[in-house]
Amino acid sequence: MTHIYYDAEGLELEVSGHANAGRMGEDIVCAAVSILTQALLQNLKIAQEREKFRMDYDYETPGEFRVKVHTWQNFYELQDMFNFVMVGMTMLENKYPEYITIEEGRYDGNL
């Protein structure tokens, strides 16, 4: 199961686990989650070149993704990027509830 935690106010997204909706290389849920997270990270990197905000991310561990924006000038533009990705994640959760769960709120962990 893939677990997704999203904090809209803190601009933080954490994804962990594998959907196991298919064999390796054929898991459409995992592939969809992966492309959404990769697109978010790429968009944030492009915005970071323009706005020079600080963010931390970890995308090296298979089945794990974390990104947290710490400082920003244009909060709403960045929040829109996160929200766009979360629309896709919510669509996945609605279609494949046995493979993906989403929790939203304030995050108490470290990143």
Contacts in CASP RR format, 6 or more apart in sequence:
PFRMAT RR
TARGET T0000
AUTHOR 0000-0000-0000
METHOD contacts of the structure
MODEL  1
MTHIYYDAEGLELEVSGHANAGRMGEDIVCAAVSILTQALLQNLKIAQER
EKFRMDYDYETPGEFRVKVHTWQNFYELQDMFNFVMVGMTMLENKYPEYI
TIEEGRYDGNL
1 17 0 8 1.000
1 18 0 8 1.000
1 19 0 8 1.000
1 20 0 8 1.000
1 98 0 8 1.000
1 99 0 8 1.000
1 100 0 8 1.000
1 101 0 8 1.000
2 15 0 8 1.000
2 16 0 8 1.000
2 17 0 8 1.000
2 18 0 8 1.000
2 19 0 8 1.000
2 29 0 8 1.000
2 30 0 8 1.000
2 33 0 8 1.000
2 99 0 8 1.000
2 100 0 8 1.000
2 101 0 8 1.000
3 15 0 8 1.000
3 16 0 8 1.000
3 17 0 8 1.000
3 100 0 8 1.000
3 101 0 8 1.000
3 103 0 8 1.000
4 13 0 8 1.000
4 14 0 8 1.000
4 15 0 8 1.000
4 33 0 8 1.000
4 89 0 8 1.000
4 93 0 8 1.000
4 100 0 8 1.000
4 101 0 8 1.000
4 102 0 8 1.000
4 103 0 8 1.000
5 12 0 8 1.000
5 13 0 8 1.000
5 14 0 8 1.000
5 15 0 8 1.000
5 102 0 8 1.000
5 103 0 8 1.000
5 104 0 8 1.000
5 105 0 8 1.000
5 107 0 8 1.000
6 12 0 8 1.000
6 13 0 8 1.000
6 14 0 8 1.000
6 82 0 8 1.000
6 86 0 8 1.000
6 89 0 8 1.000
6 102 0 8 1.000
6 103 0 8 1.000
6 104 0 8 1.000
6 105 0 8 1.000
7 13 0 8 1.000
7 104 0 8 1.000
7 105 0 8 1.000
7 106 0 8 1.000
7 107 0 8 1.000
8 79 0 8 1.000
8 82 0 8 1.000
8 83 0 8 1.000
8 86 0 8 1.000
8 104 0 8 1.000
8 105 0 8 1.000
9 105 0 8 1.000
9 106 0 8 1.000
10 68 0 8 1.000
10 69 0 8 1.000
10 106 0 8 1.000
10 107 0 8 1.000
11 68 0 8 1.000
11 69 0 8 1.000
11 72 0 8 1.000
11 75 0 8 1.000
11 78 0 8 1.000
11 79 0 8 1.000
11 82 0 8 1.000
12 66 0 8 1.000
12 67 0 8 1.000
12 68 0 8 1.000
12 69 0 8 1.000
12 107 0 8 1.000
12 111 0 8 1.000
13 37 0 8 1.000
13 40 0 8 1.000
13 65 0 8 1.000
13 66 0 8 1.000
13 67 0 8 1.000
13 68 0 8 1.000
13 82 0 8 1.000
13 85 0 8 1.000
13 86 0 8 1.000
14 65 0 8 1.000
14 66 0 8 1.000
14 107 0 8 1.000
14 111 0 8 1.000
15 33 0 8 1.000
15 37 0 8 1.000
15 63 0 8 1.000
15 64 0 8 1.000
15 65 0 8 1.000
15 66 0 8 1.000
16 63 0 8 1.000
16 64 0 8 1.000
16 65 0 8 1.000
17 63 0 8 1.000
17 64 0 8 1.000
18 27 0 8 1.000
18 30 0 8 1.000
18 63 0 8 1.000
19 27 0 8 1.000
19 29 0 8 1.000
19 30 0 8 1.000
19 33 0 8 1.000
19 96 0 8 1.000
19 99 0 8 1.000
19 100 0 8 1.000
20 27 0 8 1.000
20 30 0 8 1.000
20 99 0 8 1.000
21 27 0 8 1.000
21 28 0 8 1.000
21 29 0 8 1.000
21 30 0 8 1.000
21 96 0 8 1.000
21 99 0 8 1.000
22 28 0 8 1.000
22 30 0 8 1.000
25 31 0 8 1.000
29 92 0 8 1.000
29 96 0 8 1.000
29 99 0 8 1.000
29 100 0 8 1.000
32 88 0 8 1.000
32 92 0 8 1.000
33 89 0 8 1.000
33 92 0 8 1.000
33 100 0 8 1.000
36 85 0 8 1.000
36 88 0 8 1.000
36 89 0 8 1.000
37 59 0 8 1.000
37 65 0 8 1.000
37 67 0 8 1.000
37 85 0 8 1.000
38 59 0 8 1.000
39 85 0 8 1.000
40 67 0 8 1.000
40 81 0 8 1.000
40 82 0 8 1.000
40 85 0 8 1.000
41 57 0 8 1.000
41 59 0 8 1.000
41 65 0 8 1.000
41 67 0 8 1.000
43 81 0 8 1.000
44 55 0 8 1.000
44 57 0 8 1.000
44 67 0 8 1.000
44 69 0 8 1.000
44 78 0 8 1.000
44 81 0 8 1.000
47 53 0 8 1.000
47 74 0 8 1.000
47 77 0 8 1.000
47 78 0 8 1.000
47 81 0 8 1.000
48 55 0 8 1.000
51 72 0 8 1.000
51 73 0 8 1.000
51 74 0 8 1.000
53 69 0 8 1.000
53 70 0 8 1.000
53 71 0 8 1.000
53 72 0 8 1.000
53 73 0 8 1.000
53 78 0 8 1.000
54 69 0 8 1.000
54 70 0 8 1.000
54 71 0 8 1.000
55 67 0 8 1.000
55 68 0 8 1.000
55 69 0 8 1.000
55 70 0 8 1.000
56 66 0 8 1.000
56 67 0 8 1.000
56 68 0 8 1.000
56 70 0 8 1.000
56 111 0 8 1.000
57 65 0 8 1.000
57 66 0 8 1.000
57 67 0 8 1.000
57 68 0 8 1.000
58 64 0 8 1.000
58 65 0 8 1.000
58 66 0 8 1.000
58 67 0 8 1.000
58 111 0 8 1.000
59 65 0 8 1.000
59 66 0 8 1.000
66 111 0 8 1.000
68 111 0 8 1.000
69 78 0 8 1.000
72 78 0 8 1.000
86 102 0 8 1.000
89 100 0 8 1.000
89 102 0 8 1.000
90 102 0 8 1.000
92 99 0 8 1.000
92 100 0 8 1.000
93 100 0 8 1.000
93 101 0 8 1.000
93 102 0 8 1.000
END
